Amino acid sequence: MIYRNSYFSKELKQAYIEKEVSFWSQIRFGIFLALGAFAVYYVLQTLTQSVLFDVAPEYMLPSYFSTLFIYNNFIFICMIVYLLTNYQYVTFAEISMNRWYVMVNMKFNPLFMIFGKFYARVASIFLVYSIGFLLTVFLTSFLKYPLVTDYMFSTYLAGFFDVLIIVIATMTFSLFIKAQDMAKYAVFTMACLLLFMKIASGNYEIVSDRALMSSIGNFFDLSKSAYLVYLGGIMVICLTVSSIYAYKSAHRYYFPFYRKDLDFPSDVEIVLKAGETYKPIRKSSYTAKVRKSLIDIVLGIMMIGVITVLLVFNGLILVMSLSTPGKEVSFFGTIPYIFKSDTMKPALMFNDLVFFK
């Protein structure tokens, strides 16, 4: 059978996303991640003599460590975007779209399909992450920084584990959350939870410290941080729940209750009866009109507000950066000025924003 011979190959190559063999698309994705992380590092280098360097020096050190640390954060964000963009293909959401139902009824082993999908995702992550990581090291070599390999392996593991857990968690969510719009809230919440766990458990202090990461023992030292225990627990729970629930769900046929092109009254109840080919009895209420939830409205307003503030702030910074002595810009009798001198330390630091009457 075609599916029997090519199902795992399809998952591994992600052939459902592109017509071409997407092995090369994954390589391009890894290259993009490295270039993007390196660009962020270059931008942050312009702020090395600012208060930001005192707050988060791990992002701006003249070292391979900073470029790799930025890469780990950059790929974590990009992987979330990638998962949500291809949510119906790279997760178990395809089960609710009845893409497994025919195959399971043709006696294909759903456990093979479940673990095959997990293995394909891990292999894909490993390929993309490794390519981007190695390219980041290569690009950093042009900056002539001292090549220190002590912290590279532990930094590699730290970033890979974070990406791996968000992928496995998203695949688990997809079994219970069919709508992609709702999935983004679940994934965002999981990402925030991981960040909170990293900080609360002390893991962030370890992975952001170049000296501590030089010894891989510090990364695995549970007395310093129990983050890896939490990570392992979440991973075991996700794999167990996914395996059991996906196995049961693969035998069901999901009736498409929600149809935008149909205009049923809101009190109409649709029932899928059990038949020879339909094992479960599905029952659901159909809502004709879809209303934006309050959380959508609140998040939308917050996003617009944040973007507006950032645009205004960046505009002011641009105007102030163009100011020169004798040609300052005044706002309601106040002159904002970026102080470009070390002569008034510690009262005024280099690149501090100062307001003059």
C-alpha positions as CSV (number, residue, x, y, z in Angstrom):
1,M,0.0,0.0,0.0
2,I,1.1,3.5,-0.7
3,Y,0.5,4.7,2.9
4,R,2.1,1.6,4.4
5,N,5.3,2.3,2.4
6,S,5.5,6.0,2.6
7,Y,3.7,7.2,5.8
8,F,6.8,7.5,7.9
9,S,8.7,9.0,5.0
10,K,5.9,11.5,4.5
11,E,6.1,12.6,8.2
12,L,9.9,12.7,8.2
13,K,10.1,14.8,5.0
14,Q,7.0,16.8,5.8
15,A,5.9,16.2,2.3
16,Y,2.4,17.3,3.0
17,I,3.6,20.9,3.4
18,E,5.6,21.2,0.2
19,K,5.7,19.3,-3.1
20,E,9.4,19.2,-3.1
21,V,11.3,17.0,-0.6
22,S,11.3,19.3,2.4
23,F,14.7,18.1,3.7
24,W,16.1,21.1,2.0
25,S,13.4,23.4,3.3
26,Q,14.5,22.3,6.9
27,I,18.1,23.2,6.0
28,R,16.9,26.6,4.8
29,F,14.9,27.0,8.0
30,G,18.0,26.3,10.1
31,I,20.1,28.8,8.0
32,F,17.4,31.4,8.5
33,L,17.4,30.9,12.3
34,A,21.1,31.3,12.5
35,L,21.1,34.5,10.3
36,G,18.2,35.9,12.3
37,A,19.9,35.3,15.7
38,F,23.1,36.8,14.4
39,A,21.2,39.9,13.2
40,V,19.7,40.3,16.7
41,Y,23.1,40.0,18.2
42,Y,24.4,42.7,15.9
43,V,21.6,45.1,16.9
44,L,22.2,44.4,20.6
45,Q,25.9,45.3,20.2
46,T,24.8,48.9,19.6
47,L,23.5,48.9,23.2
48,T,26.6,47.5,25.0
49,Q,27.2,50.8,26.7
50,S,23.7,51.2,28.1
51,V,21.7,50.1,31.1
52,L,20.5,47.0,29.2
53,F,24.0,45.6,29.3
54,D,23.9,45.8,33.1
55,V,20.5,44.1,33.3
56,A,21.1,41.3,30.7
57,P,24.8,41.0,29.8
58,E,24.3,37.4,28.6
59,Y,22.9,38.8,25.3
60,M,25.7,41.2,24.5
61,L,29.0,39.7,25.6
62,P,31.8,39.6,23.0
63,S,31.7,35.9,23.0
64,Y,30.3,32.8,21.3
65,F,28.1,32.3,24.3
66,S,26.0,35.4,23.6
67,T,25.3,34.5,20.0
68,L,24.4,30.9,21.0
69,F,22.2,32.1,23.9
70,I,20.3,34.5,21.5
71,Y,20.0,31.6,19.0
72,N,18.4,29.4,21.7
73,N,15.8,32.1,22.4
74,F,15.3,33.0,18.8
75,I,14.6,29.4,17.7
76,F,12.2,28.9,20.6
77,I,10.0,31.8,19.4
78,C,10.3,30.8,15.7
79,M,9.4,27.2,16.5
80,I,6.2,28.3,18.2
81,V,5.3,30.3,15.1
82,Y,6.1,27.3,12.9
83,L,4.0,24.9,14.9
84,L,1.0,27.2,14.8
85,T,1.4,27.9,11.1
86,N,1.4,24.2,10.3
87,Y,-0.8,23.2,13.2
88,Q,-3.1,20.9,11.2
89,Y,-0.1,18.9,9.7
90,V,2.7,18.6,12.2
91,T,0.5,17.8,15.2
92,F,-2.3,15.3,15.9
93,A,-4.9,17.7,14.8
94,E,-5.1,15.7,11.6
95,I,-6.8,12.9,13.6
96,S,-9.9,15.1,14.1
97,M,-9.8,15.8,10.4
98,N,-10.3,12.1,9.8
99,R,-7.0,11.6,8.0
100,W,-6.2,8.5,10.1
101,Y,-9.7,7.0,10.2
102,V,-9.5,5.1,6.8
103,M,-5.9,4.0,7.5
104,V,-6.8,2.6,10.9
105,N,-9.8,0.7,9.5
106,M,-7.5,-0.7,6.8
107,K,-5.7,-2.4,9.7
108,F,-2.7,0.0,9.9
109,N,-1.2,0.1,13.4
110,P,-2.1,3.5,15.1
111,L,0.7,3.1,17.6
112,F,3.2,2.9,14.7
113,M,1.7,6.1,13.3
114,I,1.7,7.8,16.7
115,F,5.4,7.1,17.6
116,G,6.4,7.6,13.9
117,K,5.0,11.1,14.1
118,F,6.8,11.8,17.4
119,Y,10.0,10.4,16.0
120,A,9.7,12.4,12.8
121,R,9.2,15.6,14.8
122,V,12.2,14.9,17.0
123,A,14.4,14.1,14.0
124,S,13.2,17.3,12.2
125,I,13.9,19.4,15.3
126,F,17.4,17.9,15.7
127,L,18.2,18.6,12.1
128,V,17.0,22.2,12.1
129,Y,18.4,23.1,15.5
130,S,21.8,21.5,14.8
131,I,22.2,23.3,11.4
132,G,21.3,26.6,13.0
133,F,23.6,26.1,16.0
134,L,26.6,25.1,13.9
135,L,26.1,28.0,11.5
136,T,25.8,30.4,14.4
137,V,29.2,29.2,15.6
138,F,30.6,29.6,12.1
139,L,29.3,33.2,11.7
140,T,30.6,34.1,15.2
141,S,34.1,33.0,14.2
142,F,34.3,36.0,11.8
143,L,34.1,38.3,14.9
144,K,37.5,36.9,16.0
145,Y,36.2,36.1,19.5
146,P,38.2,33.5,21.5
147,L,36.9,30.0,20.7
148,V,35.8,28.5,24.0
149,T,34.1,25.1,23.6
150,D,33.5,24.3,27.3
151,Y,30.0,25.8,27.3
152,M,28.9,24.9,23.8
153,F,27.6,21.4,24.5
154,S,25.6,22.4,27.6
155,T,24.2,25.4,25.7
156,Y,23.2,23.1,22.9
157,L,21.4,20.8,25.2
158,A,19.7,23.6,27.0
159,G,18.2,25.1,23.8
160,F,17.3,21.7,22.3
161,F,15.4,20.6,25.4
162,D,13.4,23.8,25.5
163,V,12.4,23.4,21.8
164,L,11.7,19.7,22.2
165,I,9.3,20.2,25.1
166,I,7.3,22.9,23.4
167,V,6.9,20.7,20.3
168,I,5.7,17.7,22.4
169,A,3.4,19.8,24.5
170,T,1.8,21.3,21.3
171,M,1.3,17.9,19.8
172,T,-0.5,16.9,23.0
173,F,-2.7,20.0,23.1
174,S,-3.7,19.2,19.5
175,L,-5.6,16.1,20.6
176,F,-7.9,18.2,22.8
177,I,-7.9,21.6,21.0
178,K,-9.1,21.4,17.4
179,A,-9.3,25.1,16.6
180,Q,-6.1,26.7,15.6
181,D,-7.1,30.0,17.2
182,M,-7.5,28.4,20.6
183,A,-4.3,26.4,20.2
184,K,-2.2,29.6,20.0
185,Y,-3.5,30.5,23.5
186,A,-2.5,27.1,24.9
187,V,0.9,27.2,23.3
188,F,1.5,30.8,24.5
189,T,0.5,29.8,28.0
190,M,2.8,26.8,27.9
191,A,5.7,29.0,26.7
192,C,5.1,31.4,29.6
193,L,4.9,28.5,32.0
194,L,8.3,27.2,30.9
195,L,9.8,30.7,31.3
196,F,8.4,31.0,34.8
197,M,9.7,27.5,35.7
198,K,13.2,28.4,34.4
199,I,13.3,31.5,36.5
200,A,11.6,30.1,39.6
201,S,13.8,26.9,39.6
202,G,17.0,28.8,39.1
203,N,17.7,27.3,35.7
204,Y,17.8,30.6,33.9
205,E,20.6,31.8,36.2
206,I,22.6,28.7,35.1
207,V,22.0,28.8,31.4
208,S,22.6,32.5,31.2
209,D,25.9,32.3,33.1
210,R,28.9,31.6,30.8
211,A,31.1,30.4,33.7
212,L,28.5,27.9,35.1
213,M,27.7,26.6,31.6
214,S,31.4,25.8,31.1
215,S,30.8,22.8,33.2
216,I,28.0,20.5,32.0
217,G,27.7,19.2,35.5
218,N,26.2,22.5,36.6
219,F,23.5,22.1,34.0
220,F,22.5,18.6,35.3
221,D,23.0,19.4,39.0
222,L,19.5,19.0,40.5
223,S,20.6,20.6,43.7
224,K,21.1,23.9,41.8
225,S,17.9,23.6,39.8
226,A,15.1,21.1,39.5
227,Y,14.0,22.4,36.1
228,L,15.1,19.3,34.2
229,V,13.0,17.2,36.6
230,Y,9.9,19.3,35.8
231,L,10.8,19.1,32.1
232,G,11.1,15.3,32.2
233,G,7.8,15.0,34.1
234,I,5.9,17.1,31.6
235,M,7.5,15.1,28.7
236,V,6.5,11.8,30.2
237,I,2.9,13.0,30.9
238,C,2.6,14.4,27.4
239,L,3.9,11.2,25.7
240,T,1.7,9.0,27.9
241,V,-1.5,11.0,27.4
242,S,-0.8,11.5,23.7
243,S,-0.2,7.8,23.1
244,I,-3.4,6.7,24.9
245,Y,-5.7,9.4,23.6
246,A,-4.4,9.4,20.1
247,Y,-4.8,5.6,19.9
248,K,-8.5,5.9,20.9
249,S,-9.1,8.9,18.8
250,A,-7.7,7.3,15.6
251,H,-10.6,4.8,15.6
252,R,-13.2,7.5,15.6
253,Y,-14.8,9.4,12.8
254,Y,-15.2,13.1,13.6
255,F,-18.3,14.7,12.1
256,P,-17.7,18.2,10.9
257,F,-20.2,19.9,13.2
258,Y,-19.0,23.4,12.5
259,R,-19.9,24.6,9.1
260,K,-19.7,28.3,8.2
261,D,-21.8,27.8,5.1
262,L,-24.8,26.3,7.0
263,D,-27.2,28.5,8.9
264,F,-28.6,26.3,11.6
265,P,-30.4,27.9,14.6
266,S,-28.3,28.1,17.7
267,D,-30.5,25.6,19.5
268,V,-30.2,22.8,16.9
269,E,-28.5,19.7,18.2
270,I,-26.7,17.4,15.8
271,V,-26.2,13.7,16.7
272,L,-24.0,11.3,14.8
273,K,-25.5,7.8,15.2
274,A,-23.4,4.7,15.6
275,G,-23.2,2.5,12.5
276,E,-21.1,-0.2,11.0
277,T,-18.3,2.1,10.2
278,Y,-18.8,4.7,13.0
279,K,-17.7,3.4,16.3
280,P,-18.4,6.3,18.7
281,I,-21.6,8.2,19.1
282,R,-20.7,11.9,18.7
283,K,-23.0,14.5,20.1
284,S,-22.6,18.3,19.9
285,S,-24.5,21.5,19.8
286,Y,-24.1,23.7,16.8
287,T,-23.8,27.5,17.2
288,A,-24.8,29.4,14.1
289,K,-23.0,32.6,14.9
290,V,-19.5,32.8,16.1
291,R,-18.8,35.7,18.5
292,K,-15.4,37.0,19.4
293,S,-14.5,36.0,22.9
294,L,-13.7,38.6,25.4
295,I,-10.1,37.3,25.6
296,D,-9.7,37.9,21.9
297,I,-10.8,41.5,22.2
298,V,-8.7,42.2,25.3
299,L,-5.6,40.7,23.7
300,G,-6.2,42.6,20.5
301,I,-6.5,45.9,22.3
302,M,-3.3,45.1,24.4
303,M,-1.4,44.2,21.2
304,I,-2.5,47.4,19.5
305,G,-1.5,49.4,22.5
306,V,1.9,47.8,22.8
307,I,2.7,48.3,19.1
308,T,1.6,51.9,19.3
309,V,3.8,52.6,22.3
310,L,6.7,50.9,20.7
311,L,6.3,52.9,17.5
312,V,6.1,56.2,19.4
313,F,9.0,55.3,21.6
314,N,11.2,54.3,18.6
315,G,10.2,57.5,16.8
316,L,11.3,59.5,19.7
317,I,14.5,57.6,20.0
318,L,15.2,58.2,16.3
319,V,14.6,61.9,16.7
320,M,16.8,62.1,19.8
321,S,19.6,60.1,18.1
322,L,19.7,62.7,15.3
323,S,20.0,65.6,17.8
324,T,23.3,67.3,18.0
325,P,24.5,69.9,20.5
326,G,22.9,73.2,19.5
327,K,20.2,71.5,17.5
328,E,18.2,69.6,20.2
329,V,14.5,68.9,19.8
330,S,12.2,70.3,22.4
331,F,8.9,68.7,23.5
332,F,6.7,71.0,25.6
333,G,9.7,72.8,27.0
334,T,11.6,69.5,27.8
335,I,14.6,68.4,25.7
336,P,15.2,64.6,25.7
337,Y,18.8,63.7,25.0
338,I,20.9,60.5,24.8
339,F,24.0,61.2,26.9
340,K,27.1,60.1,24.9
341,S,29.8,60.6,27.6
342,D,31.4,58.9,30.6
343,T,32.3,62.2,32.3
344,M,29.4,62.1,34.8
345,K,29.6,58.5,36.0
346,P,28.0,57.1,38.1
347,A,25.2,59.7,38.1
348,L,24.8,59.6,34.4
349,M,26.0,56.5,32.4
350,F,26.9,56.3,28.8
351,N,23.7,56.1,26.6
352,D,21.4,57.2,29.4
353,L,18.3,59.1,28.4
354,V,18.4,62.5,30.1
355,F,15.7,65.2,30.1
356,F,16.6,68.9,30.3
357,K,14.3,71.9,31.0
